[in-house]
Amino acid sequence: MTALVRYGFSAPVQSLARYGFLDGSHRLFDYGCGRGDDVRGLTENGLSASGWDPYFAPDNTISSADIVNLGFVINVIEDFDERVEALTRAWSLAERVLVVSVMLENQNDPRGQRFRDGVMTLRGTFQKYFTQSGIKTFLEQVLDEEPIPVAPGVLYLFRDKDMEQRFLMDRYRSKHNRLRTPSTQQQERPKRQRRDRVAERYETYREPLEHLWAQWLALGRKPDKSEVEDLLTLTEGFGSAPKALRFLERRNGLAEIERAASRRVDDLEVYFALNQFERRRPYKHLERGLQRDIKSFFGDCRSAQASARELLFTIADTQTIEQACQHAAERGGPFL
Ligand SMILES: C[S@@+](CC[C@H](N)C(=O)[O-])C[C@H]1O[C@@H](n2cnc3c(N)ncnc32)[C@H](O)[C@@H]1O
């Protein structure tokens, strides 16, 4: 009875779309899928999704997936041990990330009789309303993992720590509208002929070149060979990825790239500075893309850390910094 008919995606699924997890490269399993509206909607969008529910879809297969959604399930379970069991099972199925969502306490809670640690509503359904910190603590205690709140009552737990780092990094990436570079005015004839050859070549490889340019702008640095999507086509057309990059550099100029690089340095500094405030355990290693970012923008980890520390002193007071250092010491050292 708690499973409502949905006329749109649930908040956790919307959050996944917002953060770019629904790009078709991840399989999703909806644990406690209710009437299955999220699964149906995702499948209609060409994504790989399936679900199971003890009441609505008990015969469906329970399977592991890159992303597991445990949406508004914990808060309808009366029994504490059953809550723990549902959470642990969903976590065991999550290969890369688990998304947990619960109803939060607010003034519009339906009235009902207190029952165990929740309420029995007038419709005869059980609801346990959590506070944001209450659900975070519950997840931490049961799974011994650090959940990341992404929206009210919606938290992510990453098994894939590289994905977690990338996610945290991208969260602080400023959002930019990407505009096409205005075309330049045509000048004298000989130059135009030369430019036409460049234009012809560009036309032939337009799609991979556009991808490469967009990626260069997004990273703020030259993408590494391993990061280039259309490596084969570009190598065929230009000899190598660096040569394709040089072609773009000559054609488009460096001004836009320089602006992108400086935005990216800002984003990275904010990311590293904010990391000092988190209680997160230090990562065993840095995600490869981040390693390249550090090398390209700061030279090495020490310089990145120094740069982030400088930023910290401009945004936080001494007491906050002291507390952050204490947290860092408790969890065994700072992020970098
Ligand atoms: C409020 S509905 C949410 C359904 C769906 N996830 C959504 O967001 O629309 C809660 C669902 O949890 C399911 N449920 C109850 N106990 C469960 C358990 N122990 N394990 C998994 N699902 C459970 C119920 O059958 C119900 O469909």
The ligand as an ORCA input file, in Angstrom:
! r2SCAN-3c Opt
* xyz 0 1
  C       7.185      3.189     -0.849
  S       7.405      1.758     -1.861
  C       8.657      2.304     -2.938
  C       8.641      1.637     -4.259
  C       9.653      2.152     -5.293
  N      11.022      1.903     -4.875
  C       9.432      3.613     -5.584
  O      10.311      4.436     -5.232
  O       8.402      3.946     -6.157
  C       8.183      0.625     -0.781
  C       8.366     -0.760     -1.373
  O       9.214     -1.511     -0.527
  C       8.852     -2.869     -0.625
  N       9.387     -3.609      0.526
  C       8.866     -3.786      1.743
  N       9.664     -4.557      2.509
  C      10.745     -4.865      1.757
  C      11.924     -5.624      1.977
  N      12.175     -6.216      3.140
  N      12.809     -5.729      0.953
  C      12.582     -5.114     -0.218
  N      11.485     -4.389     -0.486
  C      10.570     -4.264      0.488
  C       7.344     -2.814     -0.660
  O       6.773     -3.984     -1.226
  C       7.080     -1.569     -1.486
  O       6.822     -1.879     -2.828
*
